[in-house]
Amino acid sequence: MSSFIVEGGHRLCGTISPQGAKNEALQVICATLLTSEKVVISNIPDIADIRNLITLIEEMGVKTEHLGPDTVSFEASDVDLSYLKSDAFRKKAQSLRGSVMIVGPLLARFGEAILPKPGGDKIGRRRLDTHFLGWQKLGAVFEYKSEIKCYQITSPHGLHGCYMLLDEASVTGTANIIMASVLASGKTTIYNAACEPYIQQLCRMLVKMGAKIQGIGSNLLQIEGVETLKGTTHSMLPDMIEVGSFIGVAAMTGSNITLKNVGIDDLGIMPECFRRLGVNMSIEGDDIHINQDEIYEIDQFMDGSIMTFSDAPWPGLSPDLLSIFLVVATQAKGSVLIHQKMFESRLFFVDKLIDMGARIILCDPHRAAVIGAGKFNCLHATTMVSPDIRAGIAMLIAAMGAKGVSCIQNIDQIDRGYEKIDERLNLLGAKIIRTEK
């Protein structure tokens, strides 16, 4: 198991650029299954989850070619559907939560798909009802195959457009239903659709491939099915969660860094939320400059009550950012309530922050009250184990701001979402050593 040895207390300085967006990559790479023609995607992050997804679809018969360090061409002209029934597919799909995204394209183009229970972060219940209900409304039929321990999904009479009101604005659910709908016969209306920038990017890519989609950027999508889609080229957005992670690093370490080409128009409310947390930042074109003083102070609501940060559907704050907000708040001046509405286990890593000296009250599985110490009660080093991607990066941020040398184990979780994070931060002045055991 790999670990990070982190020497805290070092200020950073310099310029860094965010990687391509992990969550967008999972969607648009799976969308290449919708056509037999070549699709070229650029700004792909070199992270474990994306490498595993590319390997998975390669073993399904998709031809890939690396055209550059972050550019790959995909050609799904000869997909082997029999591979879906193999033990090798089931094991790979179960280890990667993003594997659920191949179902919509396979169902749309070939009329069948196999779905084992996908893996991913251990952050609580992550139901797939939105995906299932959407496919069923389009005409899909589910049958559990005990011999392969998977659901077999077919469309015996083809997929047909319909009206559907999603039970929740699920990002992956919306993406999967969109990909199933673009080749369905007739018109599909999706209400309460997620409208995150990554969904918008998927829709724009599909439109370039020949899909007919109206309402992009809203929660009401109308899709007119077409018979076939063609190839295209697509460039992905910067990863907004990595942008937020770097802002958190700068605040926690009292650093002066510049984030280049962040995709400022697609960050939503995030920059303003960091400002309300006390982070000193300025926006210049498509860059963010953070020049953080030693002490930063949390804002209050207009009536003087304690600030609350909670996750919400776009354009609200992403749930993937709340772990970062929580750890940054521990060294701010003032108090804040972090309300993680979506996942009931995502805040359980705070016990490690408490061990480091943070003043946090875990109110329940979804809420944590943070009493900031304004750097007067600096965190001290400890040994931690990363339970998931976002808790892992929060632990790394905490270790970088703490006194002494910390050890973060199970950093394979961090590698699933962050490209060479240790090497990139070390170039700015961090002291992070990767060890392999």
N, C-alpha and C positions, 0 to 999 in steps of 0.2 A: 504494500500500500504506500503510495507516494505521500510526501508531506512537504509543507513549507516551514522553513525556519526563518522567522521574521524578527529583525532587530528594529524595534520601534524608536520613535522620537526624531526621525530624520525629516527635515523639510524637503519638499520636492520643488523643482524648477525646470521649466522647459515647455515643449510643445508635444502634444499627442493627438492622434486621430482615432476616432472610434472605428471598430470593425463593422462589417455588414451585419444587418439585423438577423439574429438567429431565428426569431419567430416568423419573419417573412420568408427566410430561406426554406424552412420546413414546408411552407405552403407552395411556393412557386416551383420548387424542385419536384414535388409530387404532381403539380399541374402539368409537367412535361409528359406525363403518362396519357394525357388527353389527345395527343396527336402522334402520328407516325413520322412527322417531319422534325427536322433539327431545331432545337431551342438552345440559344446561347445565353447564359446567365453570368453576370459579372458582379463583383464585390461580395463574393461568397466568403463567409468567415471560415477559417481553418480551425474548427473546433470539433470535439469528439462526437457530439450528436449529429452534426452535419456529415462528417466523414462516415459515420455508421449508416445514415440514411442513404447516402450515395452508394455505399457498398451493397446495401439491401436491394436497391433498384437495379444495380448492375447484375446482381445474381438472378434477378427476374428476367434479364435479357436486354436491359436498356444499355445501349452503346454510349460510352462517355469518352470525352477527350479533354484533357487539361490544356487550355489554350494560353494560360498565364497563371501567375501565383494565386489569383482570385477569380479566374474565369474558366467556366466549364461548359462544354456543349453536351447536350443530351439528345439521344435519338431512340425513341421507343417504337421502332418499326417492327420488332420481333419479340414481343413479350411472351414469356413462358408461364402460362397460367398454372401449369401443373406444379411449378415450384412452390406455389402458395400452400400446397397440401403437405409439404415436406417438413420434417423435424427441424431442419436448418432454418427455414423461414420462420417457424413458430418461435424458436429460441431468439433469433435476432429481433423479431417484431416485439416480443415481450420485454426486451431490454431497452426499447426505445419508444417513448410515448408518442413521438411524432409519427410513428408508423401508422397510426389511425388515419393519417391524412391521405394514404394511398387508396382508401376504400372508395371515396367519392369518385375519383377519376376512373378507377377500374370498373366500378358499377356503371358509370355513364358510357364508357367506351366498349366494354366487353360484356356487360350484363351480369357479372359475377365478381365476388371478392371473398376473401377469408379474413376474419378478424380475431386473432388471439387477444387475450387481455394485455394491453400495453403496459410498459413500465414507466420509468421516469422518476421524478422527485417524490420523496416520501413526505408530503406536506398535507396529508389528510385526504378525505374523499374527493375524487375528481370524476364526477359522473359523466357518462357519455350519452345520456338520454336525448339531448338536443340533436346529436348526430343521428341516432336511431329513429327518432320520431320524424325528422325531416326526410330521411330516405324512405321511410314507410309511406309517408304522404305522397311521395313521388312514384310509389308502386313497388318498392323493394319488399322482399320476403326474407325473414330470418329463420334459420334452423340451427340448433346447437348440435354439433357433431362430436359425440363423446369420444370417438376413436382418435380424433386429432385434437380434442379439447379446444375447439374453436367454433365461432359462429360462421356458418356459410350464408352469404348474402347473395341473393339472386333477384333478377327482375324478369320473371317469366313472361310478362306481357309488355315488357319495355317500360321505360320511365316516362311519365306524363306530367306536364306542368300543372301546378295547382296553386291555390292561395294557402299560405301557412303563417301562423303567428307563433314565433319561437317562444318557448317557455322561459328562456333566458338569453341575453345578448352574448352568447358564447362566441369567442373569436374563432376557435378551431371548428366549432359546430357550424358557424356561418360559412367559413371557408369551404368546409366539406360539402355542405348543401349547395353552395354556388357551383362547385366543380361538378357535382352530379347534375345540376340543372341546365348547364350550358349546352349539353347534348340531348336533353330530354325533349320530347315532342310537345309543342305548345308553349304557353306562357306560364312562368312561375313568378309568384309574388311573395317576397319574404319580408315580413314586418317584424319589428324589433330585432333587426339584423345588427350585428356588431359593425361599427364603422371606423375602427382603428386604422391608422395609416397603412398597416400591413395588409388589411383587407382591401383598402383602396388600391394598393399596389398590385395585389392579385387580380383585381377586377380590370385594371388598366392593361395588365399583361394579357389577360384573356381576350379583351377587346381587340388588341393588336393581332391576336391569333384568329380573330373572326367572330368571337362571341358578341352577342347583342345584350348589353347590360345598361340599364338606366337607373339613376338614383345613386350613383357612386359618391360616397362621402356622407350619405344619409342612412337612417335606419329603416328605410323602405326601398328595397331593391326590386326591380322588375326585369326578368330575364326571358328573352324569347329564344327558345332552343334552336340550334342549327344542326345540320347533319354531320359536318366535320370541322375540325380546326386545323390551322396551318402552323408552321413554325414561326419563330420571332426571335428578337433579342430583348434582353431585359437587364436593367441595372438596379440593384437593391439599395434601399435606404440605409443610412447609418443606424446602428443599434442604439435606440433611445435609452435602454436600460444600462448599456455600457457608458453612455454619456452621463447618466445620473450617478453611476458608480464612480467615475472620475471626479465629478463635482464633490461627492462625498469624501473621497480620498483627500482632495485639496483642502476641504474644510477641516477635516479631522487632524491633518498634519500641519495646519497653518501655512499653506504653500501658495506659491505664485506660479500658476500654470495656465496654458492656453489650449483649449480644445478646438481643433481645426475641423471644418466641414462637418458640422454636427447635424445638418438638416433642421435648422432652427424652426422652419415653418411646420414641422411635423412633431414637435416636442410637446405641444398642447400646454397644459397648465403647469408642467413640471418646473420650468425655470422660476415662475412666480412662487411656487411652493417652497423651493429652496431659499428664495429671498426671505420668505416669512419665517423660515427656520433660522435666519440670521446670516446666511451665506452671502458674502460680498462678491457679486459678479456683474460683468458688463457684457453686452452683446454687440459685436462688431461684424456686420455682414452675416456670414454663416459660421462665425467663430464665437466661442464663449471664453472670456478671460476671467479667471478667479484669482483675486489677490486677497487672501484671507488673513485677517488679523488674528492674534492669539485668542481673543475672546469674541465669540459671536453670540448674539442675544435673540432668543425666540420671541417672535411677535405675539401679540394678544388680539383677541377679537375686539371689535369696537366698544363692546360693553365691559371690557376688562376681563372677560372670562378666558379660561385656558384654551390655547390653540389646540385644535384637533386635526389630524391628518388621517384620511380614510381613503380606501380604494373605491373606484367607481368606474362604470363603463366610459369609454372615450366620449368626450374629451376630458374626462376626469382622470385622476391619478392612477397609474398602473399598479396593481397589487405587487408586481415584481420589484417596485421601488421602496416599499414600506420598510423592509429590513434595513435598507440603507438609511432611510430617514431616522429610524429608531437609533441606530448606532451613532449617527452624527449628533443626535439630540443629547446623548449622554454627556458630551463635553461642551454643550451650549450653556448659556446663562438663561435660566427660566425653566418652565415645565410645559409638557405637551402630552396629549393622549394619542397614541397610535392605535387605530381601529382597522384591523385586517378582517374584512367582512367575508372574503371568498373562501379562504382555506383555514381550517380549524387547527392545524398543527404547525403553521408557519412561524409562529412566535415562540415556539418551545425552545429555540436556541438561546433565549435571553438568559437562561440560567448560567451560561458561560460568561456572558457579559457581567452578570451580578458577581460571579467569581472574580472578575477582573476589577471589581470595585464600582461598577455602574450602579446608580440608584434607580432601580426599576421595580415597579409593582406589576406583576402579571395578574390582571384583574380576572380574566377568564381566558379561554383559548383564543379569543378574537381581539382582546384589548390589553394594552400595556400602557401604564402611566410612567413617564420618564421625568425624573427630577434632575435637570441639568446642573452640573457642578461648575460650569464656567471655567474649566481647566484647573480649578483649585483642588479638585479631587481626581487627579489624573489616573487613568486606567493603568493597571500593572499587568505584567506578562503572565501567561498561563498556557496550558496545553488544551487544545480543543479538537473536536472531530466535526467535520462539515457534513450536515445531514442532507443538504440540497444545494443547488447552484446559488440561490440568492442569499441564504444564510451563510454559505461559504464565503461569498465576497464581503458580506458584512463583517464576518470574523476577521478577514484579512485587513479590512479598513480599521477595525478596532485594534488589531495587533500593530499596525503601522503607527497608530497614535498613542500606543501604550509605552510605559517605561519598561525596559528590559527586553528579553528575547522570548518570543512565543513560538509554539509549535502548533501548526494546523494540520491535522491528519485527514486522510480520505479526500485529498484535493482533486482526485479524479472527477468529483462532482463539480468543482469549479471549472475544470478543463472542459466539461460538457458545454459551457456557455461562454467562456472567455478565452480568446486566442492569445497564447503565450503571455499571460498577464504578468507573470513574474519578470520576464525579460523586458517587457515594455515599461513597467514601473521602475525597474532598476536603472534604465536609461535616464530617468528623471531624478535619480538620487536615492531611490528606495534601497533597502538592504534585505533582499529576499533570496534565500537559497532553497533550491528544490532538492529533495533527497528521495531516493528510490529504495524501498525495502521489500 
